[in-house]
């Protein structure tokens, strides 16, 4: 009985402590390959999962860093504000000061 109560308590705390993405209007996804670690494809999606923008960049992106995530969110906000499909114009490379 004690094991069951302990298990239920641990699972309940685990579920309550998990968090989802807090952004409402859009999201971004970084795709990479272990064989080419410096090549990343970043896709930005708007509401209703509509693809807004795609860019392939050369360079390392460590999305575990808060600074990188904040820049990605700023680019997403810019793309959502423009509200139209953009061609591959280097918006992300400009935000991270990378060469195309």
C-alpha distances in whole Angstrom, upper triangle without the diagonal:
4,5,5,6,9,10,11,12,14,15,17,18,20,21,23,24,26,30,32,36,37,41,42,45,45,44,45,44,45,46,47,47,46,50,52,50,52,53,50,51,49,49,49,47,48,46,46,45,49,51,53,54,53,55,55,55,56,54,51,48,45,43,40,43,43,47,47,44,46,50,48,47,51,52,50,51,55,54,53,55,58,56,58,58,60,61,60,62,60,58,55,57,59,56,55,59,59,61,61
4,5,5,6,8,10,11,12,14,15,16,18,20,21,22,24,28,31,35,36,40,41,44,44,42,44,43,44,45,45,46,45,49,50,48,51,51,49,49,48,48,48,47,47,46,45,45,49,50,52,53,52,53,53,54,54,52,49,46,43,41,38,41,41,44,45,42,44,48,46,45,49,50,48,49,53,53,51,54,57,55,58,57,58,60,59,60,58,56,53,56,57,54,53,57,57,60,60
4,6,5,6,9,10,10,12,14,15,16,18,20,21,23,26,29,33,34,38,39,42,42,40,41,40,41,42,42,43,42,45,47,45,47,48,46,46,45,45,45,44,45,44,43,43,46,47,49,50,50,51,50,51,51,49,46,43,40,38,36,38,39,42,42,40,42,45,44,43,47,48,46,47,51,51,49,52,55,53,55,55,56,57,56,58,56,54,51,53,55,52,51,54,54,57,57
4,5,5,6,9,10,11,12,14,15,16,18,20,21,25,27,31,33,36,37,40,40,39,40,39,40,41,42,42,42,45,47,45,47,48,45,45,44,44,44,42,43,41,41,40,44,45,48,49,48,50,50,50,51,49,46,43,40,38,36,38,38,42,42,40,42,45,43,42,46,47,45,46,50,49,48,50,53,52,53,53,54,56,55,57,55,53,50,52,54,51,50,54,54,56,56
4,5,5,6,9,10,10,12,14,15,16,18,20,24,26,30,31,35,36,39,39,38,39,39,40,41,42,43,43,46,48,45,48,48,46,46,44,44,43,42,43,41,40,40,44,45,47,48,48,50,50,50,51,49,46,43,40,38,35,37,37,41,41,39,40,44,42,41,45,46,44,45,49,48,47,49,52,51,53,53,54,56,55,56,54,52,49,52,53,50,49,53,53,56,56
4,6,5,6,9,10,11,12,14,15,16,18,22,25,29,30,34,35,38,38,37,38,37,38,39,40,41,40,44,45,43,45,46,43,44,42,42,42,41,42,40,40,40,43,44,46,47,47,48,48,48,48,46,43,40,37,35,32,35,35,38,39,36,38,42,40,39,43,44,42,43,47,47,45,48,51,50,52,52,53,54,53,54,52,50,47,50,51,48,47,51,51,54,54
4,5,5,6,8,10,11,12,14,15,17,20,23,27,28,32,33,36,36,34,35,34,36,36,37,38,37,41,42,40,43,43,41,41,40,39,39,38,39,38,37,37,40,41,43,44,44,45,45,45,46,44,41,38,35,33,31,33,33,37,37,35,37,40,38,37,41,42,40,42,45,45,43,46,49,48,49,49,50,52,50,52,50,48,45,47,49,46,45,49,49,52,52
4,6,5,6,9,10,11,12,14,16,19,22,25,27,30,31,34,34,33,34,34,35,36,38,39,38,42,43,41,43,44,41,41,39,39,38,37,37,36,35,35,39,40,42,43,43,45,45,45,46,45,41,39,36,33,31,34,33,37,37,34,36,39,38,36,40,42,39,40,44,43,42,45,47,46,48,48,49,51,50,51,50,48,45,47,49,46,45,49,49,52,52
4,6,5,6,9,10,11,12,14,18,21,24,26,29,30,34,34,33,34,34,35,36,38,39,39,42,43,41,43,43,41,41,39,39,38,37,37,36,36,36,39,40,42,43,43,44,45,45,46,44,41,38,35,32,30,32,31,35,36,33,34,38,37,35,39,40,38,39,43,43,41,44,47,45,48,47,49,50,49,51,49,47,44,46,48,44,44,47,48,51,51
4,5,5,6,9,10,11,12,16,19,23,24,28,29,33,32,31,32,31,32,33,35,36,35,39,40,37,40,40,38,38,36,36,36,35,36,34,35,34,38,39,40,41,41,42,42,42,43,41,37,35,31,29,27,29,29,33,33,30,32,35,34,33,37,38,36,37,41,41,40,42,45,44,46,46,47,48,47,48,46,44,41,44,45,42,41,45,45,48,48
4,5,5,6,9,10,11,14,17,21,22,26,27,30,30,28,30,29,30,31,33,34,34,37,38,36,38,38,36,36,34,34,33,32,33,32,31,31,35,36,38,39,38,40,40,40,41,40,36,34,31,28,26,28,28,32,32,29,31,34,33,32,35,37,34,36,39,39,37,40,43,41,43,43,44,46,45,46,45,43,40,42,44,41,40,44,44,47,46
4,5,5,6,9,10,13,16,20,21,24,25,29,29,28,30,29,31,33,34,36,36,39,40,38,40,40,37,37,35,34,33,32,32,31,31,31,34,36,37,39,39,40,41,41,42,41,37,34,32,29,27,29,28,32,32,29,31,34,32,31,34,36,34,35,38,38,36,39,42,40,43,43,44,46,45,46,45,42,40,42,44,40,40,44,44,47,47
4,5,5,6,9,12,15,19,20,23,25,28,28,27,29,28,30,32,33,35,35,38,39,36,38,38,36,36,34,33,33,32,32,31,31,31,34,35,37,38,38,39,39,40,41,39,35,32,29,27,24,26,25,29,30,27,28,32,31,29,32,34,32,33,37,37,35,38,41,40,42,42,43,45,44,45,43,41,38,41,42,38,38,42,42,45,45
4,6,5,6,10,13,17,18,22,23,27,26,25,26,25,27,28,30,31,31,35,35,33,35,35,32,32,31,30,30,29,30,29,29,28,32,33,34,35,35,36,36,36,37,36,32,29,26,24,21,24,23,27,27,24,26,30,28,27,31,32,30,31,35,35,33,36,39,38,40,40,41,42,41,42,40,38,35,38,39,36,35,39,39,42,42
4,6,5,9,11,15,16,20,21,24,24,23,24,24,26,28,29,31,31,35,36,33,35,35,32,32,30,29,28,27,27,26,26,26,29,31,32,33,33,35,36,36,37,36,33,30,27,24,22,25,24,27,27,24,26,29,27,26,30,31,29,30,33,33,31,34,37,36,38,38,39,41,40,41,40,37,35,37,39,36,35,39,39,42,42
4,6,8,11,14,15,19,20,24,24,23,25,25,27,29,31,33,33,37,37,35,36,36,33,33,31,30,29,27,27,26,26,26,30,31,32,34,34,36,37,37,38,37,34,30,28,24,22,24,23,27,27,24,25,28,27,25,29,31,28,29,33,33,31,33,36,35,37,38,39,41,40,41,40,37,35,37,39,35,35,39,39,43,43
4,6,10,13,14,18,20,23,23,22,23,23,25,27,29,31,31,35,35,32,34,34,31,31,29,28,27,26,27,26,27,26,30,31,32,32,33,34,34,34,36,34,31,27,24,21,19,21,20,24,24,21,22,26,25,23,27,29,27,27,31,31,30,32,35,34,37,37,38,40,39,40,38,35,32,35,36,33,32,36,37,40,40
4,7,10,12,15,17,21,20,18,20,20,22,24,26,28,28,32,32,29,31,31,28,27,25,25,24,23,24,23,24,23,26,27,28,29,29,30,31,31,33,31,28,25,22,19,17,19,18,22,22,19,21,24,22,21,24,26,24,25,29,29,27,30,33,32,34,34,35,36,35,37,35,32,30,32,34,30,30,34,34,37,37
4,7,8,12,14,17,17,15,17,18,20,22,24,27,27,31,31,28,29,29,26,25,23,22,21,20,20,20,21,20,23,24,25,26,27,28,29,29,31,29,26,23,21,17,16,18,16,20,19,16,18,21,19,18,21,23,20,21,25,25,24,26,29,28,30,30,31,33,32,34,32,29,27,29,31,27,27,31,32,35,35
4,6,9,11,14,13,12,14,15,17,20,22,25,26,30,29,27,28,27,24,23,20,19,18,17,17,16,17,16,20,21,22,23,23,25,26,27,29,28,25,22,20,16,16,18,16,19,19,15,16,19,17,15,19,20,18,19,22,22,20,23,26,25,27,27,28,30,29,31,29,27,24,27,29,25,26,30,30,33,33
4,6,8,11,10,9,11,12,15,18,21,24,25,29,28,25,26,25,21,20,17,16,14,14,14,13,15,14,17,18,18,20,20,22,24,24,26,25,23,19,18,14,14,16,14,17,16,12,13,16,14,12,15,17,14,15,19,18,17,20,22,21,24,24,25,27,26,27,26,23,21,24,25,22,22,26,27,30,29
4,6,10,10,10,13,15,18,21,24,27,29,32,31,28,28,27,24,23,19,18,16,15,14,13,16,15,18,19,19,20,22,23,25,26,28,27,25,21,20,16,16,17,15,17,17,13,13,16,14,11,14,16,14,14,17,18,16,18,21,20,23,24,25,27,27,28,26,23,22,25,25,22,23,27,28,31,31
4,6,6,7,10,13,16,20,23,26,28,31,30,27,27,26,22,21,17,16,13,12,11,10,13,13,15,16,16,17,19,21,23,24,27,26,24,21,20,16,17,18,15,17,16,12,12,14,12,9,12,13,10,10,14,14,12,15,17,17,19,20,21,24,24,24,23,20,19,22,23,20,21,25,26,29,28
4,6,8,12,15,18,21,25,28,31,34,32,30,30,28,24,22,19,17,13,11,9,8,10,11,14,15,15,17,20,22,25,26,29,29,27,24,23,19,21,21,19,20,19,16,15,17,15,12,14,15,12,11,15,14,11,14,17,15,18,19,21,24,24,25,25,22,21,25,25,22,24,27,28,31,30
4,7,11,14,18,21,24,28,30,33,31,29,29,27,23,21,17,15,11,9,6,5,9,10,11,12,12,14,17,20,23,24,27,27,27,23,23,20,22,22,20,20,19,16,15,16,14,11,13,13,9,9,12,11,8,11,13,12,14,16,18,21,21,22,22,19,19,22,23,20,22,26,27,29,28
4,7,10,14,17,20,24,27,29,27,26,25,23,19,17,13,11,7,6,4,5,8,8,9,10,9,12,14,16,19,21,24,24,23,20,20,17,19,20,18,19,17,14,14,14,11,9,11,11,7,8,11,10,8,11,13,12,14,14,16,18,19,20,19,17,16,20,20,18,20,23,24,26,25
4,7,10,13,17,20,23,26,24,22,22,20,16,14,11,9,6,5,7,8,10,8,10,10,10,11,12,14,17,18,21,21,20,17,17,14,16,17,16,16,14,11,12,13,9,8,11,11,7,10,12,11,10,14,15,14,16,15,16,18,18,19,18,16,14,18,19,17,18,21,22,24,23
4,7,10,13,17,20,22,20,19,18,16,13,10,7,6,4,6,9,11,13,10,11,10,10,9,10,11,13,14,17,17,16,13,14,11,14,15,15,15,12,10,12,11,8,8,11,10,7,11,13,11,12,15,16,15,16,15,15,17,16,17,16,14,12,15,17,15,15,19,18,21,20
4,6,10,13,16,19,17,16,16,14,10,8,6,5,7,8,12,14,15,11,13,11,12,11,10,11,12,13,16,16,15,12,13,10,13,15,15,16,13,11,14,13,10,11,14,12,11,14,16,14,15,19,19,19,19,17,17,18,16,18,16,15,13,15,18,16,16,19,18,20,19
4,7,10,13,15,14,12,12,10,7,6,5,7,9,11,15,18,19,15,16,13,14,12,10,10,10,10,12,13,11,9,10,8,12,14,15,15,12,11,14,13,10,13,15,13,13,16,18,16,18,21,21,21,21,19,18,18,16,18,16,15,12,14,17,15,14,17,16,18,17
4,7,10,12,11,10,11,9,6,5,6,8,11,14,17,20,20,16,17,14,16,14,11,11,9,11,12,13,12,10,12,11,14,16,18,19,15,14,18,17,14,16,19,17,16,20,21,19,21,24,24,23,23,20,19,19,16,19,17,17,14,15,19,18,17,19,17,19,17
4,7,9,7,7,8,6,5,6,9,11,15,17,21,23,24,20,21,18,19,17,13,12,10,10,11,11,10,10,11,12,14,17,19,19,16,16,19,18,16,19,21,19,19,23,23,22,24,27,27,27,26,23,22,21,18,20,18,19,15,16,20,19,17,19,17,18,16
4,5,5,6,9,7,8,10,12,15,18,21,24,27,27,23,24,21,22,20,16,15,12,13,12,13,12,12,14,14,17,19,22,22,19,19,23,22,19,22,25,23,23,27,27,25,27,31,30,30,29,26,25,24,21,23,21,22,19,19,23,22,20,22,19,20,18
4,5,5,9,9,10,13,16,18,22,24,28,30,30,26,27,24,26,23,20,18,15,15,14,13,12,13,14,15,17,19,22,23,20,21,24,23,21,25,27,25,25,29,30,28,31,34,33,33,33,30,29,27,24,26,24,25,21,21,25,24,22,23,21,21,21
4,6,9,9,11,14,17,20,23,26,30,32,32,28,29,26,27,24,21,19,16,15,14,14,13,15,16,18,20,22,25,25,22,23,27,26,24,27,29,27,28,31,32,30,32,35,35,35,34,31,29,27,24,26,24,25,22,22,25,25,23,24,21,21,20
4,6,6,9,11,15,18,21,24,28,31,31,27,27,24,25,22,18,16,12,12,10,10,10,12,14,16,19,20,23,23,20,21,24,23,21,25,26,24,25,29,29,27,30,33,32,32,31,28,26,24,21,23,20,22,19,18,22,22,19,20,17,17,16
4,6,8,11,14,17,20,23,27,29,30,27,27,24,24,21,18,16,12,11,9,8,7,9,11,13,15,17,20,20,17,18,21,20,19,22,24,22,23,27,27,26,28,31,31,31,31,28,26,25,21,23,20,21,18,17,20,20,17,18,15,16,16
4,6,10,13,16,19,22,26,29,30,27,27,23,23,20,17,14,10,8,5,5,5,8,11,13,16,16,19,18,15,17,20,18,17,21,22,20,22,25,25,24,27,29,29,30,29,26,24,22,19,20,17,18,15,13,17,17,14,15,12,12,12
4,7,10,13,17,20,23,27,27,24,23,20,20,17,13,11,7,6,5,6,7,9,12,14,17,18,20,19,16,18,20,18,16,20,21,19,20,24,23,22,25,27,27,27,26,23,21,19,16,17,15,16,13,12,16,17,14,15,12,12,11
4,6,10,13,16,20,23,24,20,20,17,17,14,11,8,6,5,6,8,8,8,11,11,15,16,18,17,14,15,17,15,13,17,18,16,17,20,20,19,21,24,24,24,23,20,19,17,14,16,13,14,11,11,15,15,13,15,12,13,12
4,7,10,13,17,20,21,17,17,13,13,11,7,6,4,6,9,11,11,10,13,13,16,18,19,19,15,15,18,16,13,16,17,14,15,18,18,16,19,22,21,21,20,17,16,14,12,14,12,13,10,11,15,15,14,16,14,14,12
4,7,10,13,17,18,14,14,11,11,8,6,5,6,8,11,12,12,10,13,11,15,16,17,16,13,12,14,13,9,12,14,11,11,15,15,13,15,18,18,18,17,15,14,13,11,13,11,11,8,11,14,13,13,15,14,15,13
4,7,10,13,14,11,10,7,8,6,4,7,9,11,14,16,16,14,16,14,17,18,19,18,15,14,15,14,10,12,14,11,10,13,14,11,13,16,16,15,15,12,12,12,11,13,13,12,10,13,16,15,15,18,17,18,16
4,7,10,12,9,9,6,6,5,6,9,12,14,17,18,18,15,17,14,18,19,18,18,15,13,14,13,9,10,11,9,7,10,11,8,9,13,13,12,12,11,11,12,12,14,13,11,10,14,16,14,16,18,18,20,18
4,7,8,5,5,4,5,7,9,12,15,17,21,22,21,19,20,17,20,21,20,20,18,15,16,15,12,11,13,11,8,11,12,9,9,13,13,11,12,11,12,14,15,17,17,15,14,18,19,18,19,22,22,23,22
4,6,6,5,6,6,9,12,15,18,20,24,25,25,22,23,20,22,23,21,22,19,17,17,17,13,12,13,12,8,10,11,9,7,10,11,9,10,11,13,15,17,18,18,16,16,20,21,19,21,24,24,26,24
4,5,6,9,10,13,16,19,22,24,27,28,28,24,25,22,24,25,23,24,22,19,19,19,16,14,16,15,11,12,14,12,9,12,14,11,13,13,16,19,20,22,22,20,20,23,24,22,24,27,28,30,28
4,6,9,11,14,17,20,23,25,29,30,29,26,27,24,26,27,26,27,24,21,22,22,19,17,19,18,15,16,18,15,12,16,17,13,14,15,18,20,22,24,24,22,22,26,27,25,27,30,30,32,30
4,6,9,12,13,17,19,22,25,26,26,23,24,21,23,25,24,25,22,19,20,20,17,16,18,17,13,15,17,14,12,16,16,14,14,13,16,18,19,21,22,20,19,23,24,23,24,27,27,29,27
4,6,9,12,15,18,21,25,26,26,24,25,22,25,26,25,26,23,20,21,21,17,16,18,16,13,15,15,12,11,14,14,11,11,10,13,15,16,19,20,18,18,22,23,22,24,27,26,27,25
4,6,8,12,14,17,21,23,23,21,23,20,23,24,24,24,21,19,20,19,15,15,17,14,11,14,14,11,11,14,13,11,10,8,10,12,13,15,16,15,15,18,20,19,21,23,23,24,21
4,7,10,14,17,20,22,22,20,22,20,23,24,23,22,19,18,18,17,14,14,14,11,9,11,11,7,8,11,10,8,7,6,7,9,11,13,14,12,13,16,17,17,19,21,21,22,19
4,7,10,13,17,19,19,17,20,18,22,22,22,21,18,17,17,15,12,13,14,10,9,12,11,8,10,13,11,11,9,7,6,7,7,10,10,9,10,13,14,14,16,18,17,18,16
4,7,10,14,16,17,15,18,17,21,21,21,20,17,17,18,16,12,14,15,12,11,15,14,11,13,16,15,15,13,10,9,8,7,10,10,10,9,12,14,14,15,17,16,16,13
4,6,10,12,14,13,16,16,20,20,21,19,16,16,17,15,12,15,15,12,12,16,15,13,16,18,16,17,15,13,10,9,6,8,7,8,7,8,11,12,12,14,12,12,10
4,7,10,12,12,15,15,19,20,21,20,16,17,19,16,14,17,18,14,15,19,18,16,19,21,20,21,19,16,14,12,9,11,9,11,9,9,12,13,13,14,11,11,9
4,6,9,9,13,14,18,18,19,17,14,16,17,15,13,17,17,14,16,19,18,17,20,22,21,23,21,19,16,14,11,12,9,10,8,7,11,11,10,11,8,8,6
4,7,9,13,15,18,18,20,18,15,17,19,16,16,19,20,17,19,22,22,21,24,26,25,26,25,22,20,18,14,15,12,14,11,9,12,13,11,11,8,7,7
4,7,10,12,15,15,17,16,13,15,18,15,15,19,19,17,19,22,22,22,25,27,26,28,27,25,22,21,17,17,14,15,12,10,13,13,10,10,7,9,10
4,6,9,12,12,15,14,11,13,16,14,14,17,19,17,19,22,22,22,25,27,27,28,28,26,24,23,19,19,16,16,13,12,15,14,10,12,10,12,13
4,6,9,9,11,11,7,10,12,11,10,14,15,14,16,19,20,20,22,24,25,26,26,24,22,22,18,19,15,15,11,11,14,12,9,12,11,13,14
4,5,6,9,9,7,9,12,12,11,14,16,16,17,20,21,21,23,26,26,27,28,26,25,25,22,22,19,18,14,14,17,15,12,15,14,17,18
4,5,7,8,6,6,10,10,9,11,14,14,15,17,19,19,21,23,24,25,26,24,23,24,21,22,19,17,14,15,17,14,12,16,16,19,19
4,6,9,8,8,11,12,12,14,16,17,17,20,22,22,23,26,27,28,29,28,27,27,25,25,22,21,17,18,20,17,15,19,19,22,23
4,5,6,7,9,10,11,13,15,16,17,19,21,22,23,25,26,28,29,28,27,27,25,25,22,20,16,17,18,15,13,16,17,21,22
4,5,5,6,9,10,10,12,14,15,16,18,20,21,22,25,26,27,27,26,27,25,25,22,19,16,18,18,15,14,17,18,22,23
4,6,5,6,9,10,11,13,14,15,17,19,20,21,23,25,26,26,24,25,23,22,19,17,14,15,15,12,10,14,15,19,21
4,5,5,6,9,10,11,12,14,16,17,18,20,21,23,24,23,22,22,20,20,16,14,11,12,13,10,8,12,13,17,18
4,5,5,6,9,10,10,12,14,15,16,18,20,21,23,22,21,22,20,20,18,15,12,14,15,12,11,15,16,19,20
4,5,5,6,9,10,10,12,14,15,16,19,20,22,22,21,23,21,20,18,15,12,15,14,11,11,15,16,20,21
4,5,5,6,9,10,11,12,14,15,17,19,20,20,18,20,18,17,14,11,9,11,11,7,8,11,13,16,17
4,5,5,6,9,10,11,12,14,16,17,18,17,16,17,16,16,13,10,8,11,11,8,9,13,14,17,17
4,5,5,6,9,10,10,12,14,15,17,17,17,19,18,18,16,13,11,14,14,11,12,16,17,20,20
4,5,5,6,9,10,11,13,14,16,17,16,18,17,16,14,11,10,13,12,9,11,14,16,19,20
4,5,5,6,9,10,11,13,14,14,12,14,13,13,11,7,7,10,10,7,10,13,14,17,17
4,5,5,6,9,10,11,12,12,12,15,14,14,13,10,10,13,13,11,13,16,17,20,19
4,5,5,6,9,10,13,14,14,17,17,16,16,12,12,16,15,12,15,18,20,22,22
4,5,5,6,9,11,12,11,14,14,13,13,9,11,14,13,11,14,16,18,20,20
4,5,5,6,8,8,8,11,12,12,12,9,10,14,14,12,15,18,19,20,19
4,6,5,8,10,11,14,16,16,16,13,14,18,17,16,19,21,22,24,23
4,5,9,11,12,15,17,16,17,14,15,19,17,16,19,21,23,25,24
4,6,8,9,12,14,14,15,12,15,18,17,16,19,21,22,24,22
4,7,9,13,15,15,17,15,16,20,19,19,22,24,25,26,24
4,6,10,13,13,16,14,16,19,19,19,22,23,24,25,22
4,7,10,11,14,13,15,17,18,18,21,22,22,22,20
4,7,7,10,9,12,14,15,16,18,19,19,19,16
4,6,9,10,12,13,14,16,18,19,18,17,14
4,6,8,9,10,12,14,15,16,14,14,11
4,6,9,9,9,12,14,13,13,12,10
4,6,5,6,9,10,10,9,9,7
4,6,5,6,9,10,10,11,10
4,5,5,6,8,8,10,10
4,5,5,6,5,7,7
4,5,5,6,8,9
4,6,8,11,12
4,6,9,11
4,7,10
4,6
4
